[in-house]
Amino acid sequence: MTQLGAQLVQLDRQGAVATLTLNRPEKRNALNVEMWRGLAAILRDLAADPTLRCVVLQGAGGHFAAGADMAEFAALRATPDAARGYGEMMLETLRHIRELPHPTVARIEGNCIGGGLELAAMCDLRLAADTAKFGIPIQRVGITMPYPELGMLVDLIGRPALLELLLEGELHDAAWALRQGLVTRVVAADALSDALQALVARISTGSPQSHRNHKKFTLRCLAKGPPDQADLLESYAAVASADYREGIAAFLGKRRPDFTGE
């Protein structure tokens, strides 16, 4: 990751919680190449850190992200081959978020649009201020979203809701996003930070082993075809983990568990 990329995506580590901040507030955090690549590099490092309990993704300056930076498109997406390369770069980052073994939370305020909406959608939980706005107005500029990105959003909110975003090109409020499953919770804007802190605390006190399994297994549920025998055996093998033994012992002993993630 370049120094510029590091400045545009800031990483703050507080104990077992990592916060990633999209840091281009003068552009409402519009995502340029440096930011996409910077995010991917940081996420690769975080995926390999077994001490993490939760990762928060947010934007600086009162907005989550205003989409991909279209000022780059004339140079970087001018041909089908170039568009494919740019799209694959985006997909790498989106998949790193979606498949991160640690729980992820998007903290959403202000604009959450286009590529920014896609980033937020890849997080496990999406906590939004009631003043946040959501949309994918790419029909206004003739952009077509490619298959892999379409598929991940159809998985999340279904074809009708996604087509409402794509065909109308309008911005929607947080109440609409909640009804469609695009966000998982909406709170008053002035309560967003406190709500995030409480949410992260609830996640962080749980078993990391349980969290990793549930993230992996729920993604498997979205794949074509039912779980095979190996999948079923893996899910039952979780009782061999140290976290399982500690959780049962703590429950029976009427004490708080001390999970290690093993």
SEGU-633088 format. One record per residue: residue number from 1; x, y, z of N, C-alpha, C in turn. Coordinates in steps of 0.2 Angstrom, whole numbers, plus 5000, padded with zeros to 4 digits. Example, Ala and Ser with C-alpha at 12.3 -4.5 7.8 and 13.67 -1.06 7.14 Angstrom:
<pts>
(1 (5066 4972 5039) (5062 4978 5039) (5066 4984 5039))
(2 (5064 4989 5035) (5068 4995 5036) (5064 5000 5039))
</pts>
This chain:
<pts>
(1 (5004 4994 5000) (5000 5000 5000) (5004 5006 5000))
(2 (5003 5011 4996) (5007 5017 4995) (5005 5022 5002))
(3 (5010 5027 5003) (5008 5031 5008) (5002 5035 5007))
(4 (5000 5037 5001) (4994 5040 4999) (4988 5036 5001))
(5 (4989 5029 4999) (4983 5025 5001) (4982 5024 5008))
(6 (4988 5024 5012) (4987 5024 5019) (4984 5030 5022))
(7 (4985 5036 5019) (4982 5042 5021) (4974 5042 5020))
(8 (4972 5039 5014) (4966 5040 5012) (4961 5034 5015))
(9 (4964 5029 5018) (4961 5024 5022) (4965 5024 5029))
(10 (4962 5026 5034) (4965 5026 5041) (4963 5020 5045))
(11 (4968 5017 5048) (4967 5011 5053) (4968 5014 5060))
(12 (4963 5013 5064) (4964 5014 5071) (4963 5008 5075))
(13 (4967 5006 5079) (4966 4999 5083) (4966 5001 5090))
(14 (4960 4999 5093) (4959 5000 5100) (4957 4993 5103))
(15 (4963 4990 5106) (4962 4983 5109) (4960 4978 5103))
(16 (4955 4975 5104) (4953 4970 5099) (4948 4972 5094))
(17 (4947 4979 5093) (4943 4982 5088) (4947 4986 5084))
(18 (4946 4985 5077) (4950 4989 5072) (4944 4993 5068))
(19 (4946 5000 5068) (4941 5004 5064) (4945 5007 5058))
(20 (4942 5006 5052) (4944 5008 5046) (4940 5014 5044))
(21 (4943 5020 5042) (4940 5026 5040) (4942 5028 5033))
(22 (4937 5029 5029) (4938 5032 5022) (4939 5039 5023))
(23 (4945 5041 5021) (4947 5048 5023) (4948 5053 5017))
(24 (4943 5054 5014) (4943 5059 5008) (4937 5064 5009))
(25 (4936 5067 5015) (4930 5071 5016) (4929 5076 5011))
(26 (4934 5079 5008) (4932 5085 5003) (4929 5082 4997))
(27 (4929 5075 4996) (4925 5072 4990) (4920 5068 4993))
(28 (4918 5069 4999) (4913 5064 5002) (4915 5057 5002))
(29 (4921 5056 5002) (4924 5049 5002) (4923 5045 4996))
(30 (4923 5049 4990) (4922 5045 4984) (4928 5041 4983))
(31 (4927 5035 4981) (4933 5030 4981) (4937 5030 4975))
(32 (4943 5032 4976) (4948 5031 4970) (4952 5025 4970))
(33 (4956 5024 4965) (4960 5018 4965) (4964 5017 4971))
(34 (4967 5022 4974) (4971 5021 4980) (4967 5019 4986))
(35 (4961 5021 4986) (4957 5019 4992) (4955 5012 4991))
(36 (4953 5010 4985) (4951 5003 4984) (4957 4998 4986))
(37 (4963 5000 4983) (4969 4996 4984) (4971 4996 4992))
(38 (4971 5002 4995) (4973 5003 5002) (4968 4999 5006))
(39 (4962 4999 5005) (4957 4995 5009) (4959 4987 5008))
(40 (4960 4985 5002) (4961 4978 5001) (4968 4976 5005))
(41 (4973 4980 5005) (4979 4978 5008) (4978 4978 5016))
(42 (4974 4983 5019) (4973 4983 5026) (4969 4977 5028))
(43 (4964 4975 5024) (4960 4969 5025) (4963 4963 5025))
(44 (4968 4962 5020) (4972 4956 5020) (4976 4955 5027))
(45 (4979 4961 5029) (4982 4960 5036) (4978 4959 5041))
(46 (4972 4962 5042) (4967 4961 5047) (4965 4953 5047))
(47 (4964 4951 5041) (4961 4944 5041) (4966 4939 5044))
(48 (4973 4940 5044) (4977 4936 5047) (4979 4937 5054))
(49 (4975 4942 5057) (4976 4944 5064) (4971 4940 5069))
(50 (4973 4935 5073) (4968 4931 5077) (4966 4934 5083))
(51 (4969 4940 5085) (4967 4944 5091) (4962 4948 5090))
(52 (4960 4950 5084) (4954 4954 5082) (4947 4951 5084))
(53 (4943 4955 5087) (4936 4953 5088) (4931 4956 5084))
(54 (4932 4962 5081) (4927 4966 5077) (4931 4971 5073))
(55 (4928 4973 5067) (4931 4978 5062) (4925 4982 5060))
(56 (4926 4989 5061) (4921 4994 5060) (4924 4998 5053))
(57 (4919 4999 5049) (4921 5003 5043) (4916 5009 5043))
(58 (4919 5015 5042) (4916 5021 5042) (4919 5026 5037))
(59 (4916 5032 5037) (4918 5037 5033) (4920 5044 5037))
(60 (4924 5048 5035) (4926 5054 5038) (4921 5060 5036))
(61 (4921 5065 5040) (4917 5071 5038) (4910 5071 5037))
(62 (4906 5066 5040) (4899 5066 5040) (4896 5062 5035))
(63 (4900 5058 5030) (4897 5054 5025) (4901 5047 5025))
(64 (4897 5042 5023) (4901 5036 5023) (4905 5036 5016))
(65 (4902 5036 5010) (4905 5036 5004) (4900 5038 4998))
(66 (4903 5042 4994) (4898 5045 4989) (4899 5041 4982))
(67 (4902 5035 4983) (4903 5031 4977) (4910 5031 4974))
(68 (4911 5027 4968) (4917 5027 4965) (4919 5034 4962))
(69 (4925 5036 4962) (4927 5042 4959) (4927 5042 4952))
(70 (4921 5045 4949) (4920 5045 4941) (4925 5049 4938))
(71 (4929 5053 4941) (4934 5057 4938) (4940 5053 4935))
(72 (4940 5047 4938) (4945 5042 4935) (4943 5038 4929))
(73 (4936 5038 4928) (4934 5033 4923) (4936 5034 4916))
(74 (4937 5040 4914) (4939 5041 4907) (4945 5038 4905))
(75 (4950 5038 4910) (4956 5036 4909) (4957 5028 4911))
(76 (4953 5026 4916) (4954 5019 4919) (4949 5014 4917))
(77 (4943 5017 4914) (4938 5012 4912) (4935 5014 4905))
(78 (4940 5016 4901) (4938 5018 4894) (4936 5012 4889))
(79 (4939 5006 4890) (4938 5000 4886) (4935 4995 4890))
(80 (4932 4990 4887) (4930 4984 4890) (4935 4980 4895))
(81 (4941 4980 4892) (4947 4977 4896) (4949 4981 4902))
(82 (4949 4987 4901) (4951 4992 4906) (4945 4992 4912))
(83 (4939 4991 4909) (4933 4991 4914) (4933 4985 4918))
(84 (4935 4979 4915) (4936 4973 4918) (4941 4973 4924))
(85 (4947 4976 4922) (4953 4977 4927) (4950 4981 4933))
(86 (4947 4986 4932) (4945 4991 4937) (4940 4987 4941))
(87 (4935 4983 4938) (4930 4980 4941) (4933 4974 4946))
(88 (4938 4971 4943) (4941 4965 4947) (4945 4968 4953))
(89 (4947 4974 4953) (4951 4978 4958) (4945 4979 4964))
(90 (4940 4982 4962) (4934 4983 4966) (4932 4976 4970))
(91 (4931 4971 4965) (4928 4965 4968) (4933 4962 4973))
(92 (4940 4963 4972) (4944 4960 4977) (4943 4963 4984))
(93 (4942 4970 4984) (4941 4973 4990) (4934 4971 4993))
(94 (4929 4971 4989) (4922 4969 4992) (4922 4962 4995))
(95 (4926 4957 4991) (4926 4950 4994) (4930 4950 5000))
(96 (4936 4954 5001) (4939 4954 5007) (4935 4956 5013))
(97 (4931 4961 5012) (4926 4963 5017) (4921 4957 5019))
(98 (4918 4955 5013) (4913 4950 5014) (4915 4943 5017))
(99 (4922 4942 5016) (4924 4935 5018) (4929 4936 5024))
(100 (4930 4942 5027) (4934 4943 5032) (4932 4938 5038))
(101 (4936 4935 5041) (4934 4930 5047) (4931 4934 5053))
(102 (4933 4940 5054) (4931 4944 5060) (4924 4947 5058))
(103 (4920 4948 5063) (4913 4952 5062) (4915 4959 5060))
(104 (4911 4961 5055) (4912 4968 5052) (4905 4972 5053))
(105 (4906 4979 5055) (4900 4983 5056) (4902 4989 5052))
(106 (4897 4991 5047) (4897 4998 5044) (4894 5003 5048))
(107 (4897 5008 5049) (4894 5014 5053) (4892 5019 5047))
(108 (4886 5020 5046) (4884 5024 5040) (4880 5030 5042))
(109 (4883 5036 5040) (4879 5042 5041) (4880 5046 5034))
(110 (4876 5051 5033) (4877 5055 5027) (4875 5051 5020))
(111 (4879 5052 5015) (4878 5048 5009) (4882 5041 5009))
(112 (4878 5036 5007) (4880 5030 5006) (4878 5027 4999))
(113 (4882 5029 4994) (4880 5029 4987) (4885 5025 4983))
(114 (4882 5021 4978) (4886 5018 4973) (4891 5013 4976))
(115 (4897 5014 4974) (4902 5010 4977) (4903 5010 4984))
(116 (4901 5015 4987) (4901 5016 4995) (4895 5011 4997))
(117 (4889 5011 4994) (4884 5007 4996) (4886 5000 4996))
(118 (4890 4998 4990) (4892 4991 4990) (4897 4989 4995))
(119 (4901 4994 4997) (4906 4992 5003) (4902 4991 5009))
(120 (4897 4995 5011) (4893 4994 5017) (4889 4988 5016))
(121 (4887 4986 5010) (4883 4980 5010) (4887 4974 5011))
(122 (4893 4974 5010) (4898 4968 5011) (4899 4967 5019))
(123 (4898 4972 5023) (4899 4971 5030) (4893 4967 5033))
(124 (4895 4963 5039) (4890 4959 5042) (4884 4962 5044))
(125 (4885 4968 5048) (4880 4972 5051) (4881 4979 5048))
(126 (4875 4983 5047) (4875 4989 5045) (4871 4994 5049))
(127 (4874 4998 5053) (4871 5002 5058) (4871 5009 5054))
(128 (4865 5012 5054) (4864 5018 5050) (4860 5024 5054))
(129 (4863 5030 5053) (4859 5036 5056) (4853 5037 5052))
(130 (4848 5039 5056) (4841 5040 5052) (4841 5045 5047))
(131 (4847 5049 5047) (4847 5054 5041) (4852 5052 5035))
(132 (4854 5046 5035) (4858 5043 5030) (4854 5043 5024))
(133 (4857 5043 5018) (4854 5042 5011) (4858 5037 5007))
(134 (4854 5033 5004) (4856 5027 5000) (4854 5027 4993))
(135 (4858 5025 4988) (4856 5025 4981) (4862 5022 4977))
(136 (4860 5020 4971) (4865 5018 4966) (4863 5022 4959))
(137 (4864 5028 4958) (4861 5032 4953) (4866 5032 4946))
(138 (4868 5026 4945) (4872 5025 4939) (4869 5025 4932))
(139 (4862 5025 4932) (4859 5025 4926) (4859 5032 4923))
(140 (4861 5037 4928) (4861 5044 4925) (4867 5045 4921))
(141 (4872 5041 4922) (4879 5042 4918) (4880 5036 4913))
(142 (4875 5031 4913) (4876 5026 4908) (4880 5020 4910))
(143 (4882 5020 4916) (4886 5014 4919) (4882 5008 4920))
(144 (4885 5002 4919) (4881 4996 4920) (4885 4992 4925))
(145 (4882 4990 4930) (4885 4986 4936) (4887 4979 4933))
(146 (4893 4976 4934) (4894 4970 4931) (4891 4964 4936))
(147 (4891 4958 4933) (4888 4952 4936) (4890 4951 4943))
(148 (4897 4950 4945) (4898 4948 4952) (4896 4953 4957))
(149 (4896 4960 4956) (4893 4965 4960) (4886 4964 4961))
(150 (4882 4963 4955) (4875 4962 4955) (4873 4956 4959))
(151 (4877 4951 4958) (4875 4945 4962) (4875 4946 4969))
(152 (4880 4949 4972) (4881 4950 4979) (4875 4954 4982))
(153 (4873 4959 4978) (4868 4964 4980) (4861 4960 4980))
(154 (4860 4956 4975) (4854 4952 4974) (4853 4947 4980))
(155 (4859 4944 4982) (4859 4940 4988) (4857 4944 4994))
(156 (4859 4950 4994) (4857 4954 5001) (4850 4956 5001))
(157 (4848 4960 4995) (4841 4963 4996) (4836 4961 4991))
(158 (4838 4956 4986) (4834 4954 4981) (4833 4958 4975))
(159 (4831 4955 4970) (4831 4958 4963) (4826 4964 4963))
(160 (4820 4964 4966) (4816 4970 4965) (4819 4976 4968))
(161 (4821 4975 4974) (4824 4981 4978) (4830 4984 4974))
(162 (4834 4979 4972) (4840 4981 4968) (4838 4985 4962))
(163 (4833 4982 4958) (4831 4986 4952) (4828 4993 4954))
(164 (4825 4993 4959) (4822 5000 4961) (4828 5005 4962))
(165 (4833 5003 4965) (4839 5007 4965) (4842 5009 4958))
(166 (4843 5003 4954) (4846 5004 4948) (4842 5008 4942))
(167 (4836 5006 4942) (4832 5009 4937) (4829 5016 4938))
(168 (4827 5017 4944) (4825 5024 4946) (4831 5029 4947))
(169 (4836 5026 4950) (4842 5031 4951) (4841 5036 4957))
(170 (4836 5035 4961) (4834 5040 4966) (4838 5038 4973))
(171 (4838 5043 4977) (4841 5042 4984) (4835 5040 4989))
(172 (4837 5035 4993) (4832 5033 4998) (4834 5034 5005))
(173 (4829 5035 5009) (4831 5036 5016) (4832 5030 5020))
(174 (4834 5031 5026) (4836 5025 5030) (4830 5020 5032))
(175 (4824 5023 5033) (4819 5019 5034) (4818 5014 5028))
(176 (4818 5016 5022) (4818 5012 5016) (4823 5007 5016))
(177 (4829 5009 5018) (4835 5004 5018) (4834 4999 5023))
(178 (4831 5001 5029) (4829 4996 5034) (4824 4991 5031))
(179 (4819 4993 5028) (4814 4989 5026) (4816 4984 5020))
(180 (4821 4986 5017) (4824 4981 5011) (4829 4977 5014))
(181 (4831 4978 5020) (4837 4973 5023) (4844 4976 5021))
(182 (4844 4982 5018) (4850 4985 5016) (4854 4987 5022))
(183 (4851 4989 5027) (4854 4991 5034) (4851 4986 5039))
(184 (4854 4985 5044) (4851 4980 5049) (4848 4984 5055))
(185 (4850 4990 5056) (4847 4994 5062) (4848 5002 5060))
(186 (4843 5006 5062) (4843 5013 5061) (4842 5016 5068))
(187 (4846 5021 5069) (4846 5025 5076) (4846 5032 5074))
(188 (4844 5036 5079) (4845 5044 5078) (4852 5046 5077))
(189 (4853 5051 5073) (4860 5053 5071) (4864 5054 5077))
(190 (4861 5057 5082) (4865 5059 5088) (4866 5053 5093))
(191 (4863 5048 5091) (4864 5042 5095) (4869 5036 5092))
(192 (4871 5038 5086) (4875 5033 5082) (4881 5031 5085))
(193 (4885 5035 5088) (4891 5033 5091) (4890 5029 5097))
(194 (4885 5030 5101) (4884 5026 5107) (4881 5019 5105))
(195 (4877 5019 5100) (4874 5013 5097) (4879 5009 5094))
(196 (4884 5012 5091) (4890 5008 5088) (4894 5005 5094))
(197 (4895 5009 5099) (4900 5006 5104) (4896 5000 5108))
(198 (4890 5001 5109) (4886 4995 5112) (4886 4989 5107))
(199 (4885 4990 5101) (4885 4984 5096) (4891 4981 5096))
(200 (4897 4985 5096) (4904 4982 5095) (4905 4978 5102))
(201 (4903 4981 5107) (4904 4977 5114) (4900 4970 5114))
(202 (4894 4970 5111) (4891 4964 5111) (4894 4959 5107))
(203 (4897 4961 5101) (4900 4956 5097) (4907 4954 5100))
(204 (4910 4959 5103) (4917 4957 5106) (4917 4952 5112))
(205 (4911 4952 5115) (4911 4948 5121) (4909 4941 5119))
(206 (4907 4940 5113) (4905 4933 5110) (4911 4929 5108))
(207 (4910 4923 5107) (4916 4918 5105) (4918 4919 5098))
(208 (4925 4921 5097) (4927 4922 5090) (4927 4916 5086))
(209 (4927 4910 5089) (4927 4904 5085) (4920 4903 5082))
(210 (4915 4905 5087) (4908 4904 5085) (4906 4910 5079))
(211 (4909 4916 5080) (4908 4921 5075) (4911 4919 5068))
(212 (4917 4916 5068) (4920 4914 5062) (4916 4908 5058))
(213 (4914 4904 5062) (4910 4898 5059) (4904 4901 5056))
(214 (4900 4905 5060) (4894 4908 5057) (4895 4912 5051))
(215 (4900 4916 5051) (4901 4919 5045) (4903 4915 5039))
(216 (4907 4910 5040) (4908 4905 5035) (4902 4901 5033))
(217 (4899 4898 5037) (4893 4894 5036) (4887 4897 5033))
(218 (4886 4904 5035) (4880 4907 5031) (4882 4909 5024))
(219 (4888 4910 5023) (4890 4911 5016) (4889 4905 5012))
(220 (4891 4899 5015) (4890 4893 5012) (4883 4892 5010))
(221 (4878 4894 5014) (4871 4894 5013) (4869 4897 5007))
(222 (4872 4902 5005) (4871 4906 4999) (4873 4903 4993))
(223 (4878 4898 4993) (4880 4894 4987) (4875 4890 4984))
(224 (4876 4888 4978) (4871 4884 4975) (4872 4877 4978))
(225 (4866 4873 4979) (4866 4867 4981) (4866 4866 4989))
(226 (4864 4861 4992) (4863 4860 4999) (4870 4859 5002))
(227 (4872 4860 5008) (4878 4858 5011) (4879 4850 5010))
(228 (4886 4849 5009) (4887 4842 5008) (4889 4839 5014))
(229 (4892 4832 5014) (4893 4829 5021) (4899 4832 5024))
(230 (4904 4835 5020) (4910 4838 5023) (4907 4844 5027))
(231 (4903 4848 5024) (4900 4854 5027) (4897 4853 5034))
(232 (4893 4847 5033) (4889 4846 5039) (4894 4843 5045))
(233 (4899 4839 5043) (4903 4837 5048) (4907 4843 5051))
(234 (4909 4848 5047) (4913 4854 5050) (4908 4858 5055))
(235 (4902 4858 5053) (4898 4862 5058) (4897 4859 5065))
(236 (4897 4852 5065) (4896 4848 5071) (4903 4848 5075))
(237 (4909 4849 5071) (4915 4848 5074) (4917 4854 5078))
(238 (4913 4859 5078) (4914 4865 5082) (4914 4864 5090))
(239 (4911 4858 5092) (4910 4856 5099) (4917 4854 5101))
(240 (4922 4853 5097) (4929 4852 5099) (4933 4858 5101))
(241 (4930 4864 5100) (4934 4870 5101) (4935 4872 5108))
(242 (4940 4875 5110) (4941 4878 5117) (4936 4883 5118))
(243 (4933 4887 5114) (4928 4891 5115) (4922 4888 5117))
(244 (4920 4882 5114) (4914 4879 5116) (4915 4876 5123))
(245 (4920 4873 5125) (4921 4870 5131) (4921 4876 5137))
(246 (4924 4882 5135) (4924 4887 5140) (4917 4890 5141))
(247 (4913 4891 5135) (4907 4893 5136) (4902 4889 5140))
(248 (4902 4882 5139) (4898 4878 5143) (4900 4878 5150))
(249 (4907 4878 5152) (4909 4878 5158) (4907 4885 5162))
(250 (4908 4890 5158) (4906 4897 5161) (4898 4897 5163))
(251 (4894 4894 5158) (4887 4894 5159) (4885 4890 5165))
(252 (4888 4884 5166) (4887 4880 5172) (4890 4883 5178))
(253 (4895 4887 5178) (4898 4890 5183) (4896 4897 5185))
(254 (4891 4899 5181) (4888 4905 5182) (4893 4911 5182))
(255 (4897 4911 5177) (4902 4916 5177) (4903 4918 5170))
(256 (4907 4924 5169) (4907 4926 5162) (4913 4922 5158))
(257 (4912 4920 5152) (4917 4916 5149) (4923 4920 5147))
(258 (4928 4917 5146) (4935 4920 5144) (4937 4917 5137))
(259 (4934 4919 5132) (4935 4916 5125) (4942 4917 5123))
(260 (4945 4913 5119) (4952 4914 5116) (4951 4913 5109))
(261 (4946 4911 5106) (4945 4911 5099) (4948 4904 5096))
(262 (4949 4899 5101) (4952 4893 5098) (4947 4887 5099))
</pts>
